[in-house]
Amino acid sequence: MASGIITQTMVKRGGPSLVMALNAQSYLQHPWQNLLYVQSVHTRATDVNNSGQNPDAPLKTLKKAVSLASTGDVVVVGPRHVETVSAAAELDFNVPGMTVIGCGQGSFRPSIGTDSVVGAHWVISANNVRMDRFIIGTFLDAVTKQLSITGEDAQLNDFLLYETSLQTLTGILITNNRVRINRFRARQKTAGPVSCIEVGTGNHGLEISGAKIEGEYSQAAIYVSAAATDLLVANNVIHQLNGASNKCIECAAVASSGSIVENKLRNPTDTSLAHITMGAGCLWQLFDNKVVNNNAETGILIGTPSV
């Protein structure tokens, strides 16, 4: 079995095969954890009578699963599950230490989308929450943000933010310590988004690694808007499509510190070197970043900016 993959057969069977897979991937770490199952497209899915402990009678919504979960529990979300968030913080992962696993590959991964009002978004407010393999997007234009992370030590792995004609101003807003975002994919190619990931107040020890971000960002793809320390932005590929901004990574906050390491960055303006920008008093360290501007189409390497 490939690492990190939980098949639909495992979810349907549940029991020993799924538990073994979860153990092998370090999702199950102690005997007090419970397993809850969610899949909106299952014919017997309901939040009314189901306990969520049987994969053949799953819960219909993540909102219900969170209300039933205890500290450290694992929620397994079946392929093609769809959850719509229609109000601010309507879906809040507020159970400490919970793990939420999306099953399925590519477009079969479960999805969470915002709708109805531009302030609609979902939240990770508890500490030590881990989520793997989800698609996030919007059914409404000019949504303020998709996800707000206010809990410490959150971890997102293998997420996809995909948008076409409908755009979100900020994809993910992070306002707490030691958040890790790994293997994140984002595509926001229509004009409208301000940033893909914004690092806000009270931030220490953030890591963003292995991301591939492409979008028309009026501010920057990764934007540090408030003082943040000991941050690591490493091994990401960023294509900034906004020629008025040209910024792939920006830190506007005094006394921010951290490292920007081995990223591959592109902006669309022939003469611009604004790929990485820092305000006065910012203490970012840059190592081995490779940048190109629009001349990348002819294979010209422009160099690594120092400010």
C-alpha positions in Angstrom: 0.0 0.0 0.0 1.4 3.4 -0.9 2.1 5.7 2.0 -0.7 8.2 2.7 -3.4 6.4 0.6 -6.6 5.1 2.1 -8.8 3.4 -0.5 -12.5 3.4 -0.8 -12.5 -0.4 -0.2 -10.9 0.2 3.2 -13.5 2.8 4.1 -16.3 0.5 3.1 -15.0 -2.5 4.9 -13.9 -0.5 8.0 -12.7 -2.8 10.8 -9.3 -4.4 10.8 -8.1 -3.3 7.3 -8.8 0.3 7.9 -7.4 0.3 11.4 -4.2 -1.3 10.2 -3.9 1.3 7.5 -4.5 4.1 10.0 -1.9 2.6 12.4 0.7 2.3 9.6 0.3 6.0 8.8 0.5 7.1 12.5 -3.1 8.3 12.5 -4.0 6.1 15.4 -1.6 6.6 18.3 -3.4 5.5 21.4 -6.2 3.0 22.3 -8.7 5.7 23.5 -9.2 7.1 20.0 -12.6 6.6 18.3 -13.2 6.4 14.6 -16.0 8.4 13.1 -17.1 8.1 9.4 -18.6 10.8 7.2 -19.7 10.6 3.6 -22.5 12.8 2.3 -23.1 10.8 -0.9 -23.6 7.4 0.9 -27.1 6.2 0.5 -27.5 5.6 4.3 -25.8 8.8 5.4 -27.7 10.9 8.0 -27.0 13.0 11.0 -30.3 12.1 12.7 -30.0 8.5 13.7 -26.4 7.4 12.8 -23.7 7.3 15.4 -20.9 7.7 12.8 -19.1 4.6 14.0 -20.2 2.4 11.2 -18.8 3.1 7.7 -21.9 1.6 6.1 -24.1 4.1 8.0 -21.9 7.2 8.1 -22.7 10.7 9.2 -23.7 13.2 6.5 -21.7 16.2 7.7 -18.4 17.1 9.2 -20.2 19.5 11.4 -22.1 16.6 13.1 -18.9 14.5 13.4 -17.1 17.4 15.2 -20.0 17.6 17.6 -19.6 13.9 18.5 -15.8 13.8 18.6 -13.7 13.8 21.7 -10.1 14.8 22.1 -7.8 12.9 19.8 -10.5 11.2 17.7 -10.1 10.4 14.0 -12.7 11.3 11.4 -12.6 9.4 8.1 -14.3 11.3 5.3 -15.3 9.2 2.3 -14.6 10.0 -1.4 -16.7 12.7 -3.1 -18.0 14.0 0.2 -19.2 17.6 -0.2 -19.7 20.1 2.6 -21.0 23.6 2.1 -20.3 26.4 4.6 -22.8 29.2 4.4 -22.0 31.4 7.4 -18.9 32.7 9.3 -17.3 29.9 11.3 -20.3 27.6 10.6 -17.9 24.6 10.5 -15.4 24.8 13.4 -12.8 22.0 14.1 -12.8 22.8 17.8 -11.8 19.4 19.2 -8.1 19.3 20.4 -5.9 16.7 18.8 -8.5 15.5 16.3 -7.4 14.1 12.9 -9.6 14.4 9.8 -8.6 12.2 6.9 -10.0 12.7 3.4 -10.1 9.6 1.3 -9.9 9.4 -2.5 -7.5 10.7 -5.1 -7.6 13.8 -7.3 -11.1 15.2 -7.8 -12.6 12.3 -5.7 -11.1 13.8 -2.5 -13.8 15.3 -0.2 -14.4 19.0 -0.6 -15.4 22.0 1.5 -16.9 25.0 -0.2 -18.2 28.4 0.8 -21.5 29.9 -0.3 -24.3 32.3 0.4 -22.4 35.2 2.0 -18.9 36.6 1.4 -18.1 36.2 5.1 -18.7 32.5 5.1 -15.7 30.5 6.1 -14.6 27.5 8.2 -12.3 27.4 11.2 -9.7 25.3 12.9 -9.8 26.7 16.4 -8.5 23.9 18.5 -4.9 23.0 19.1 -3.1 20.1 17.4 -5.7 19.5 14.6 -4.5 17.6 11.6 -6.3 17.5 8.2 -5.2 15.5 5.2 -6.4 15.5 1.5 -9.2 18.0 1.0 -10.3 20.2 -1.8 -11.5 23.7 -0.9 -13.2 26.3 -3.1 -16.1 28.7 -3.3 -19.5 28.8 -4.9 -19.6 32.6 -4.5 -17.4 35.4 -5.8 -15.3 37.7 -3.6 -15.5 35.5 -0.5 -13.3 37.1 2.2 -11.4 33.9 3.1 -11.9 30.2 2.9 -10.2 28.9 6.1 -9.2 30.7 9.3 -6.6 28.8 11.5 -6.7 30.2 15.0 -5.5 27.1 16.9 -1.9 26.2 17.6 0.1 23.3 16.0 -2.4 22.8 13.2 -1.3 20.7 10.2 -2.6 20.6 6.7 -1.3 18.0 4.2 -2.2 17.6 0.5 -4.8 20.3 0.2 -6.0 21.7 -3.1 -7.5 25.2 -3.5 -9.0 25.4 -6.9 -10.9 28.3 -8.3 -11.9 29.4 -11.8 -14.3 32.4 -12.4 -15.2 32.7 -8.7 -12.4 34.0 -6.5 -11.6 34.2 -2.8 -9.7 37.3 -1.4 -7.6 35.2 1.0 -7.4 31.4 0.8 -6.1 30.7 4.3 -5.6 33.1 7.1 -3.3 31.9 9.9 -3.2 33.7 13.3 -1.5 31.2 15.7 1.7 29.4 16.3 3.5 26.5 14.7 1.1 25.8 11.9 2.4 23.5 9.2 1.2 23.4 5.6 2.7 20.7 3.4 2.2 19.8 -0.3 -0.5 22.5 -0.7 -1.8 23.2 -4.3 -3.6 26.4 -5.3 -4.9 27.7 -8.6 -6.5 31.1 -8.6 -6.0 32.4 -12.1 -8.9 34.9 -12.4 -8.3 38.4 -11.2 -9.6 39.0 -7.7 -7.6 37.2 -5.0 -5.4 39.3 -2.6 -3.2 36.4 -1.3 -3.3 32.6 -1.2 -1.9 32.3 2.4 -1.8 35.2 4.8 0.2 35.1 8.0 -1.5 37.3 10.6 -1.0 38.3 14.2 0.5 36.1 16.9 2.5 33.8 14.6 5.6 31.8 15.5 7.1 28.8 14.0 5.0 28.6 10.8 6.2 26.2 8.1 5.0 26.2 4.4 6.8 23.6 2.3 6.3 21.7 -0.9 3.5 24.0 -2.1 2.7 24.8 -5.7 0.7 28.1 -6.0 -0.4 29.8 -9.2 -2.6 32.9 -9.1 -3.4 36.5 -9.9 -2.6 37.9 -6.4 -2.9 41.7 -6.0 -0.7 41.5 -2.8 1.4 38.3 -2.8 0.9 34.6 -3.0 2.3 34.3 0.6 1.8 37.5 2.6 3.1 38.1 6.1 0.9 41.0 7.2 1.8 41.1 11.0 4.9 40.5 13.1 5.9 36.8 12.9 9.0 35.0 14.0 10.9 31.8 13.2 9.0 31.1 10.0 10.1 28.7 7.3 9.0 29.0 3.7 10.9 26.3 1.8 10.8 24.3 -1.4 7.7 25.9 -2.9 6.9 26.8 -6.5 5.0 30.0 -6.9 3.8 31.6 -10.2 2.5 35.1 -9.6 0.3 36.2 -12.5 -0.4 39.8 -11.4 2.0 42.2 -13.2 1.0 45.1 -11.0 2.2 43.3 -7.9 4.9 40.9 -9.1 5.3 39.7 -5.5 5.5 36.0 -4.8 6.4 36.3 -1.1 6.0 39.5 0.9 6.7 40.5 4.5 5.4 43.9 5.5 5.9 43.5 9.2 8.7 45.0 11.3 10.7 42.5 13.4 9.5 39.4 11.5 12.2 36.7 11.2 12.7 33.4 9.5 14.1 31.7 6.4 13.0 31.6 2.8 14.8 28.6 1.3 15.1 26.9 -2.1 11.9 28.3 -3.6 11.3 28.6 -7.3 9.5 31.9 -8.1 8.1 33.6 -11.2 6.5 36.9 -11.9 5.1 38.1 -15.2 7.0 41.4 -15.7 10.1 41.4 -17.8 12.1 43.8 -15.8 10.8 43.2 -12.2 12.8 41.6 -9.4 10.0 42.0 -6.8 9.6 38.3 -6.3 10.5 38.5 -2.6 10.0 41.8 -0.8 10.6 42.8 2.9 9.8 45.9 4.8 12.1 47.9 7.0 13.2 45.9 10.1 12.3 42.5 8.6 14.9 39.9 9.4 14.1 37.2 6.8 17.1 35.2 5.6 17.2 34.1 2.0 19.0 30.9 0.8 19.3 29.5 -2.7 16.0 30.8 -4.2 15.6 30.7 -7.9 13.6 33.4 -9.6 12.6 34.3 -13.2 10.4 37.0 -14.6 8.5 36.8 -17.9 11.8 36.1 -19.8 11.5 32.6 -18.3 9.7 31.9 -21.6 13.1 32.1 -23.2 14.9 30.3 -20.4 16.6 33.3 -18.9 17.4 33.1 -15.1 17.2 36.5 -13.5 18.7 35.8 -10.1 17.9 35.8 -6.4 16.7 39.1 -4.9 18.1 40.1 -1.5 15.3 42.5 -0.5 
